[in-house]
């Protein structure tokens, strides 16, 4: 079995933003040479997420609005913010949308269902953050 590791760096323009990272993951898969296996994509920060869903702007706006309703931004809302931080909401939003995804690799391609796309969800952005891509297989 082979393994391949690549890191992406993302710096969003906005505090909250959803970014399609599927092309970068497909590029990493091609570099790996792996034809059959698994591809893990993991946000390495506790205020951002990686998830799979439809690549539709209205849905992305819905995700951000929904997450904001469940965990609204506010310095005085979270015990975490008593430490001098202002991102307690971002930690909760990350938990809502998830830490990572695992996608099957079949015949050298990500084996997606219809409309599936990999996204990076940022909830405390405008600074560099890393994403791990780890591919294992044959």
Secondary structure, 3 states (H helix, E strand, C coil): CEEEEEEEEECCCCCCEEEECHHHHHHHHHHHCCCCEEEEEEECCCCEEEEEECCCHHHHHHHHHHHHHHCCCCCCCCHHHHHCCCCHHHHHHHHHHCCEEEEEEECCEECCCCCCEEEEEECCCCCCEEEEEEEEEC
